[in-house]
Amino acid sequence: MSHSAREIINHLGKDWVCRDSKTAVSAEQILNIFESLDKVLPKKVQCYFFPVSNSINSAVLFLYFISRNINFFIGKETEKEVPGFCDKVIRFSGSTFQDEIPDAIEVSDHHDEVNAQVLIPDHGIVILKSSGTTGSPKFVKYQLPAMMLNAGKVANTFSMGPETRILVPVPINHMFGLGVGFLPAIIAGSSIYLLGNSNVVNINEAIKSFKPDLALIVPTIGKMLIKLNKNLPFKPLFICAGDKLGQDLYLEFERNVAKMINLYGCTELGTIATSPVNGTIEERMDGSMQAIENVEIMVENGTKGELLCKQDAGFDGYIDSSGRNVTIYERDSWYRTKDMGQIHPQNKFSVLDRVDQFVNRSGFLTSVKEIESAIEGLVEEVEQVIVVIDEAENVLGKSLTVFCKVTDQDIIDADRIKRICLQSMERHLVPEQFFLLEQLPLLGNGKPDRLSLKRISHDRQNSIRTEN
């Protein structure tokens, strides 16, 4: 895809539309906004910071930077610190770009230590923050052509085109919303609905009004759609990323909601694989994946172990907050995903869990995901279960703490859940501590914030020991 403004707009077509919950914009309107932005935004900038949300302003500014080959860091509205490699900061005032541009945007200088040699203005650099699911977030540097190449593969995988309508109720400041929703839609010329407040009622209304062909969700939204127990007014193909639904829930979703495809990827490599798009429900339900175009998957020894991935459209490497290279990724090398997986016949594989989410209990190598699924299947009052591995040990091995999300703590308590588990599960699978929460802390990409839960577990156990 060409990056000149006029070619991008012509590519999108006269019927293309991008909308959020408040307003919508056409391709021709975007071109007029670009001309206004040329007058407002400084030209000689090493790297812009702007807070990306599921809004028209973010979408238009993203397209503007693409068309001008401008380096930018995709921040969040809640971002507390601006990285040192950013020398200009953009903030939105609350107005939309359909209003006067100067009223919708504020630009300020950011002076900090800068290393201009790391950023390559010729190609355009996009910098994201990794999700930090189990560790500290990192700054991930992409060359724009590589990011667009991966997005183009996604568009091909799901046969996106100018007639396709895509609902994106997941954040576009993370790779799932950006690399599976927004950018593939731009490449394919597909219309987009960016939904910011993605509760199940709003998603249902968006499906009703927008009539999307594709909709992106995370497992928590999938479970909510099942519980909503309503016939959707329109049945899109759902694309789900993150911790996958168990087989029973997956089957219930497909029977009562719509068809769903699991997707596997990461910030560093974008989309890696999907469940068979044209396969049977049994093939989709068992969790097996197929790598997308020009992506290779292997494990080092045998058929089970850490998944290694090689692909031609990955990131450049990690940089620190001042812009210096920390790690350089060579595209002909194997990237360690830190996910445990299993290789199957016919070039398929399955993702079992994060490598650090396996624990030795009574001599059994056990996945916390296995324990979470078992508890969710046993206790119907529990909406979601997250198990964290503690530092303390006992006769079984590492101690485990489970957090259960329940909407009404008057119906069931932690002791009763533990008794049910002890009666029905093998002893080594039953965690030592059970806590109830009305809401589980989440990362920006919708995944559980396990590091926060680990801190909560540590604090609560210290409190219990103090009381005793």
C-alpha positions as CSV (number, residue, x, y, z in Angstrom):
1,M,0.0,0.0,0.0
2,S,1.4,3.4,-0.9
3,H,1.8,5.9,1.9
4,S,1.0,9.1,0.0
5,A,-2.2,10.8,1.4
6,R,-4.1,10.8,-1.9
7,E,-3.3,7.2,-2.7
8,I,-4.4,6.1,0.7
9,I,-7.7,7.9,0.4
10,N,-8.3,6.7,-3.1
11,H,-7.6,3.2,-1.9
12,L,-10.2,3.5,0.8
13,G,-12.9,4.4,-1.6
14,K,-16.0,6.7,-1.6
15,D,-18.1,4.3,0.5
16,W,-15.5,3.7,3.2
17,V,-16.3,5.0,6.7
18,C,-14.6,5.0,10.0
19,R,-16.8,5.7,13.0
20,D,-16.7,5.7,16.8
21,S,-19.5,5.9,19.3
22,K,-20.0,9.6,18.7
23,T,-19.3,10.4,15.1
24,A,-18.1,9.1,11.7
25,V,-15.6,10.3,9.0
26,S,-15.3,9.5,5.3
27,A,-12.1,9.1,3.3
28,E,-12.6,12.5,1.6
29,Q,-13.1,14.3,5.0
30,I,-9.8,12.7,6.2
31,L,-7.9,14.2,3.2
32,N,-9.2,17.7,4.2
33,I,-8.2,17.1,7.8
34,F,-4.7,16.1,6.6
35,E,-4.3,19.4,4.9
36,S,-5.2,21.2,8.1
37,L,-2.8,19.1,10.1
38,D,0.0,20.0,7.8
39,K,-0.5,23.6,8.9
40,V,-0.6,22.8,12.6
41,L,2.0,20.1,13.2
42,P,5.7,20.8,13.3
43,K,7.7,19.0,10.5
44,K,11.1,18.4,12.0
45,V,10.2,16.0,14.7
46,Q,12.1,12.9,15.8
47,C,9.2,11.1,17.3
48,Y,5.7,12.1,18.3
49,F,3.9,10.8,21.4
50,F,0.1,10.7,21.2
51,P,-2.5,8.9,23.3
52,V,-4.3,6.4,21.1
53,S,-7.8,5.5,21.9
54,N,-10.7,4.0,20.0
55,S,-11.7,7.3,18.5
56,I,-11.9,9.2,15.2
57,N,-9.2,11.6,16.3
58,S,-6.7,8.7,17.0
59,A,-7.6,6.9,13.7
60,V,-7.2,10.0,11.6
61,L,-3.9,11.0,13.2
62,F,-2.6,7.5,12.8
63,L,-3.4,7.6,9.1
64,Y,-1.8,11.0,8.9
65,F,1.5,9.8,10.4
66,I,1.5,6.8,8.0
67,S,0.9,9.1,5.0
68,R,3.8,11.4,6.1
69,N,6.3,8.7,7.2
70,I,6.4,10.3,10.7
71,N,7.8,8.4,13.6
72,F,5.4,8.0,16.5
73,F,4.9,6.2,19.8
74,I,1.5,4.7,20.5
75,G,0.8,5.7,24.0
76,K,-2.3,5.3,26.2
77,E,-4.5,8.0,27.6
78,T,-3.4,6.9,31.0
79,E,0.3,7.0,30.1
80,K,2.1,8.6,33.1
81,E,5.5,9.2,31.6
82,V,6.4,10.3,28.1
83,P,9.5,8.3,26.9
84,G,12.7,10.3,26.3
85,F,12.8,9.4,22.6
86,C,9.7,11.5,22.0
87,D,10.4,15.2,21.5
88,K,6.8,16.3,20.7
89,V,3.7,15.5,22.6
90,I,0.1,15.6,21.2
91,R,-3.0,15.8,23.4
92,F,-6.6,15.9,22.3
93,S,-8.8,18.6,23.8
94,G,-12.1,16.8,23.5
95,S,-13.2,18.3,20.2
96,T,-13.2,16.1,17.1
97,F,-11.4,16.7,13.9
98,Q,-14.6,17.7,12.2
99,D,-14.4,20.8,14.3
100,E,-11.6,23.3,13.9
101,I,-8.2,21.5,14.0
102,P,-6.5,24.0,16.4
103,D,-9.3,23.4,18.9
104,A,-9.0,19.6,18.8
105,I,-5.3,19.2,19.2
106,E,-2.5,20.5,21.5
107,V,1.2,20.1,20.7
108,S,4.0,20.6,23.2
109,D,7.7,20.1,23.4
110,H,9.2,17.3,25.4
111,H,12.9,17.7,26.4
112,D,14.7,14.7,27.5
113,E,17.7,12.6,26.5
114,V,17.4,11.6,22.9
115,N,19.3,9.3,20.6
116,A,18.3,10.2,17.1
117,Q,20.4,7.4,15.5
118,V,18.0,4.7,16.5
119,L,15.0,6.1,14.7
120,I,15.0,6.0,10.9
121,P,12.9,8.8,9.4
122,D,13.1,7.5,5.9
123,H,10.8,4.5,6.6
124,G,8.7,5.7,9.5
125,I,9.0,4.1,12.9
126,V,6.1,2.9,15.0
127,I,6.8,2.2,18.7
128,L,4.5,0.3,21.0
129,K,4.6,-0.9,24.5
130,S,4.5,-4.6,25.1
131,S,1.5,-5.8,27.2
132,G,3.6,-6.9,30.2
133,T,1.3,-9.9,30.8
134,T,3.8,-11.6,33.1
135,G,6.8,-9.2,33.2
136,S,7.7,-5.5,32.8
137,P,6.5,-3.8,29.6
138,K,9.1,-3.0,26.9
139,F,9.3,-0.5,24.1
140,V,8.8,-2.4,20.8
141,K,10.2,-0.7,17.7
142,Y,8.6,-1.5,14.3
143,Q,9.4,-0.3,10.8
144,L,6.0,0.7,9.3
145,P,6.4,-1.5,6.2
146,A,6.9,-4.6,8.4
147,M,3.8,-3.8,10.5
148,M,1.7,-3.2,7.3
149,L,3.0,-6.5,5.8
150,N,1.8,-8.4,8.8
151,A,-1.6,-6.6,8.7
152,G,-1.9,-7.4,5.0
153,K,-1.5,-11.1,5.8
154,V,-4.4,-10.8,8.3
155,A,-6.5,-9.1,5.7
156,N,-5.9,-12.0,3.3
157,T,-6.5,-14.6,6.0
158,F,-10.0,-13.3,6.7
159,S,-10.7,-12.3,3.1
160,M,-11.3,-8.6,4.0
161,G,-12.3,-6.3,1.2
162,P,-14.1,-3.0,0.5
163,E,-17.4,-4.6,1.3
164,T,-16.2,-5.9,4.7
165,R,-17.3,-4.1,7.9
166,I,-15.2,-4.6,11.0
167,L,-16.2,-4.0,14.6
168,V,-13.2,-3.2,16.9
169,P,-14.2,-3.1,20.6
170,V,-10.7,-3.8,21.8
171,P,-8.0,-1.1,22.2
172,I,-6.1,-0.1,19.1
173,N,-3.1,1.0,21.2
174,H,-2.4,-2.8,21.5
175,M,-1.3,-5.1,18.7
176,F,-4.6,-7.1,18.7
177,G,-6.8,-4.1,18.0
178,L,-4.2,-2.4,15.8
179,G,-2.7,-5.3,13.8
180,V,-5.9,-7.4,13.5
181,G,-8.6,-4.8,13.3
182,F,-7.5,-1.2,12.3
183,L,-4.6,-1.7,10.0
184,P,-5.9,-4.7,8.0
185,A,-9.1,-2.7,7.5
186,I,-7.1,0.2,6.1
187,I,-5.2,-2.1,3.8
188,A,-8.4,-3.8,2.6
189,G,-10.4,-0.6,2.4
190,S,-12.9,-2.1,4.9
191,S,-15.2,0.2,7.0
192,I,-14.4,0.3,10.7
193,Y,-16.4,0.9,13.9
194,L,-14.0,1.7,16.8
195,L,-15.9,1.0,20.0
196,G,-14.3,2.5,23.1
197,N,-16.6,1.4,26.0
198,S,-16.7,-2.3,25.2
199,N,-19.3,-3.7,27.6
200,V,-21.5,-6.4,26.3
201,V,-24.6,-4.1,25.9
202,N,-22.6,-1.6,23.8
203,I,-21.2,-4.4,21.7
204,N,-24.7,-5.8,21.1
205,E,-26.0,-2.3,20.1
206,A,-23.0,-1.8,17.8
207,I,-23.6,-5.2,16.1
208,K,-27.3,-4.2,15.6
209,S,-26.5,-0.7,14.1
210,F,-23.3,-1.4,12.2
211,K,-23.9,-5.0,11.0
212,P,-20.2,-6.0,11.0
213,D,-18.9,-9.0,9.1
214,L,-16.0,-9.4,11.6
215,A,-15.8,-8.5,15.3
216,L,-12.8,-8.7,17.6
217,I,-13.3,-9.9,21.2
218,V,-11.3,-11.2,24.2
219,P,-12.5,-14.2,26.2
220,T,-14.2,-12.1,28.9
221,I,-16.4,-10.5,26.3
222,G,-17.1,-14.0,24.8
223,K,-18.3,-15.2,28.2
224,M,-20.5,-12.1,28.6
225,L,-22.1,-12.7,25.2
226,I,-22.9,-16.3,26.2
227,K,-24.5,-15.1,29.5
228,L,-26.4,-12.3,27.7
229,N,-28.3,-15.3,26.1
230,K,-29.8,-13.2,23.4
231,N,-30.0,-13.8,19.7
232,L,-27.7,-11.3,18.1
233,P,-29.5,-9.1,15.5
234,F,-26.6,-9.9,13.1
235,K,-24.0,-12.7,13.4
236,P,-20.5,-11.6,12.5
237,L,-17.5,-13.9,12.5
238,F,-15.8,-13.3,15.9
239,I,-12.0,-13.2,16.2
240,C,-10.9,-14.0,19.7
241,A,-7.3,-13.4,21.1
242,G,-6.0,-13.9,24.6
243,D,-6.6,-16.8,27.0
244,K,-8.8,-19.1,25.0
245,L,-12.2,-20.4,26.1
246,G,-12.5,-23.9,27.3
247,Q,-14.0,-26.5,25.0
248,D,-17.4,-26.4,26.7
249,L,-17.7,-22.6,26.6
250,Y,-16.4,-22.5,23.0
251,L,-19.1,-25.0,21.9
252,E,-21.7,-23.0,23.8
253,F,-20.5,-19.8,22.1
254,E,-20.8,-21.3,18.6
255,R,-24.2,-22.8,19.3
256,N,-25.8,-19.8,20.9
257,V,-23.9,-16.8,19.6
258,A,-21.9,-17.1,16.4
259,K,-18.8,-18.7,14.8
260,M,-15.5,-17.8,16.4
261,I,-11.9,-18.0,15.3
262,N,-9.1,-18.1,17.8
263,L,-6.0,-16.0,17.0
264,Y,-2.5,-16.2,18.4
265,G,0.1,-13.5,18.2
266,C,2.2,-11.1,20.3
267,T,3.3,-7.4,20.2
268,E,6.7,-8.3,18.8
269,L,5.6,-10.4,15.8
270,G,2.0,-9.4,15.3
271,T,-0.4,-12.2,14.2
272,I,1.2,-15.6,14.1
273,A,-1.6,-18.1,13.6
274,T,-5.3,-18.7,13.7
275,S,-7.6,-21.7,14.2
276,P,-8.6,-23.1,10.8
277,V,-10.9,-20.4,9.3
278,N,-12.7,-22.8,7.0
279,G,-12.4,-25.8,9.3
280,T,-15.0,-27.7,11.3
281,I,-16.3,-26.7,14.7
282,E,-14.3,-29.6,16.1
283,E,-11.1,-28.3,14.6
284,R,-11.7,-24.8,16.0
285,M,-12.8,-26.1,19.4
286,D,-9.7,-28.3,20.1
287,G,-7.5,-25.2,20.1
288,S,-5.2,-26.2,17.2
289,M,-3.7,-23.4,15.2
290,Q,-2.3,-22.9,11.7
291,A,0.5,-20.4,11.0
292,I,-0.4,-17.6,8.6
293,E,1.6,-16.9,5.4
294,N,5.4,-17.0,5.7
295,V,5.4,-17.8,9.4
296,E,7.2,-20.9,10.8
297,I,6.7,-22.5,14.2
298,M,8.8,-25.1,16.0
299,V,9.9,-26.4,19.4
300,E,13.5,-27.3,20.1
301,N,13.2,-30.9,21.2
302,G,10.4,-33.3,20.2
303,T,6.9,-32.0,19.8
304,K,6.3,-30.3,23.1
305,G,8.1,-27.3,24.6
306,E,8.6,-23.6,24.2
307,L,7.3,-22.3,20.9
308,L,9.8,-20.7,18.6
309,C,8.6,-18.5,15.8
310,K,10.2,-17.1,12.6
311,Q,8.4,-14.5,10.4
312,D,9.3,-11.9,7.8
313,A,7.2,-9.1,9.2
314,G,8.3,-8.8,12.9
315,F,9.6,-6.0,15.0
316,D,13.1,-4.4,14.8
317,G,13.9,-5.0,18.4
318,Y,13.5,-3.4,21.9
319,I,14.6,0.1,22.8
320,D,14.8,1.8,26.2
321,S,13.1,5.0,27.2
322,S,15.9,7.2,25.7
323,G,15.7,5.4,22.4
324,R,18.8,3.2,22.6
325,N,18.7,-0.3,21.2
326,V,18.4,-2.9,23.9
327,T,17.8,-6.0,21.7
328,I,17.9,-6.3,17.9
329,Y,15.7,-8.9,16.3
330,E,17.1,-10.6,13.2
331,R,14.2,-11.7,10.9
332,D,15.9,-14.9,9.9
333,S,16.3,-16.0,13.5
334,W,13.9,-17.8,15.8
335,Y,12.0,-15.7,18.3
336,R,11.3,-17.3,21.7
337,T,7.6,-16.7,22.4
338,K,7.8,-17.8,26.1
339,D,4.7,-19.9,25.4
340,M,4.6,-23.6,25.9
341,G,3.1,-25.4,23.0
342,Q,2.7,-28.7,21.2
343,I,3.3,-29.5,17.5
344,H,0.6,-31.6,15.8
345,P,0.5,-33.3,12.4
346,Q,-0.5,-31.4,9.2
347,N,1.5,-28.3,10.3
348,K,-0.7,-27.5,13.2
349,F,0.2,-26.6,16.8
350,S,-1.5,-25.7,20.0
351,V,-0.6,-23.1,22.7
352,L,-0.8,-24.6,26.2
353,D,0.2,-21.6,28.4
354,R,3.0,-19.2,29.2
355,V,6.2,-21.1,30.1
356,D,6.3,-19.4,33.5
357,Q,2.6,-20.5,34.1
358,F,3.6,-24.2,34.6
359,V,4.3,-25.4,38.1
360,N,5.6,-28.7,39.5
361,R,3.0,-30.0,42.0
362,S,3.6,-33.5,43.5
363,G,5.8,-34.4,40.6
364,F,3.2,-33.3,37.9
365,L,4.0,-30.5,35.6
366,T,0.8,-28.6,35.8
367,S,-0.5,-25.6,33.8
368,V,-2.4,-23.0,35.8
369,K,-4.8,-22.8,32.9
370,E,-5.8,-26.4,33.5
371,I,-6.6,-25.5,37.1
372,E,-8.6,-22.4,36.1
373,S,-10.7,-24.3,33.6
374,A,-11.4,-27.1,36.1
375,I,-12.6,-24.6,38.7
376,E,-14.7,-22.6,36.2
377,G,-16.4,-25.9,35.1
378,L,-17.1,-27.0,38.7
379,V,-18.5,-23.8,40.2
380,E,-21.2,-22.1,38.1
381,E,-21.4,-19.0,40.3
382,V,-17.9,-18.1,39.3
383,E,-17.5,-16.0,36.2
384,Q,-13.7,-16.1,35.9
385,V,-10.8,-17.8,37.7
386,I,-7.2,-16.7,37.7
387,V,-4.5,-18.7,39.5
388,V,-1.2,-17.2,40.5
389,I,2.0,-19.0,41.5
390,D,3.3,-17.9,44.9
391,E,7.0,-17.8,46.0
392,A,6.2,-19.9,49.1
393,E,6.4,-23.7,48.9
394,N,4.8,-26.6,50.7
395,V,4.8,-30.4,50.4
396,L,3.0,-30.2,47.1
397,G,5.5,-27.7,45.6
398,K,4.9,-24.1,44.9
399,S,1.9,-22.7,46.7
400,L,-1.0,-21.5,44.6
401,T,-3.6,-18.7,45.1
402,V,-6.8,-18.5,43.1
403,F,-8.9,-15.4,42.6
404,C,-12.5,-15.9,41.6
405,K,-14.6,-13.2,40.0
406,V,-18.2,-13.5,41.4
407,T,-20.9,-10.9,40.9
408,D,-22.7,-11.7,44.2
409,Q,-20.5,-12.7,47.2
410,D,-23.7,-13.4,49.2
411,I,-24.4,-16.5,47.1
412,I,-21.1,-18.3,47.5
413,D,-17.9,-17.8,49.6
414,A,-14.3,-18.8,49.2
415,D,-14.4,-21.6,51.7
416,R,-17.3,-23.3,49.8
417,I,-15.5,-23.0,46.5
418,K,-12.4,-24.7,48.0
419,R,-14.5,-27.5,49.5
420,I,-16.1,-28.2,46.1
421,C,-12.6,-28.3,44.5
422,L,-11.3,-30.7,47.1
423,Q,-14.2,-33.0,46.6
424,S,-13.9,-33.1,42.8
425,M,-10.3,-32.4,41.8
426,E,-7.0,-34.2,42.3
427,R,-5.3,-32.8,45.4
428,H,-2.2,-31.4,43.6
429,L,-4.6,-29.3,41.4
430,V,-6.3,-27.5,44.3
431,P,-4.8,-24.2,45.2
432,E,-4.0,-23.4,48.9
433,Q,-5.6,-19.9,49.0
434,F,-9.0,-18.8,47.6
435,F,-10.1,-15.2,47.4
436,L,-13.2,-13.6,45.8
437,L,-13.1,-10.3,43.8
438,E,-15.9,-8.5,42.2
439,Q,-13.6,-7.3,39.4
440,L,-10.2,-8.8,38.3
441,P,-7.5,-6.3,37.4
442,L,-6.9,-6.3,33.6
443,L,-4.1,-5.1,31.3
444,G,-4.9,-2.7,28.5
445,N,-5.3,-5.6,26.1
446,G,-8.0,-7.2,28.2
447,K,-5.8,-10.0,29.6
448,P,-5.7,-10.6,33.4
449,D,-3.0,-8.6,35.2
450,R,-1.3,-11.5,36.9
451,L,1.5,-9.3,38.4
452,S,-1.1,-7.2,40.2
453,L,-2.8,-10.3,41.4
454,K,0.5,-11.8,42.6
455,R,1.0,-8.6,44.7
456,I,-2.5,-8.8,46.1
457,S,-1.9,-12.5,47.0
458,H,1.3,-11.5,48.8
459,D,-0.3,-8.7,50.7
460,R,-3.3,-10.7,51.8
461,Q,-1.2,-13.6,53.0
462,N,1.0,-11.2,55.0
463,S,-2.1,-9.7,56.5
464,I,-3.4,-13.2,57.4
465,R,-0.1,-14.1,59.0
466,T,-0.1,-10.9,61.0
467,E,-3.6,-11.5,62.3
468,N,-2.7,-15.0,63.3
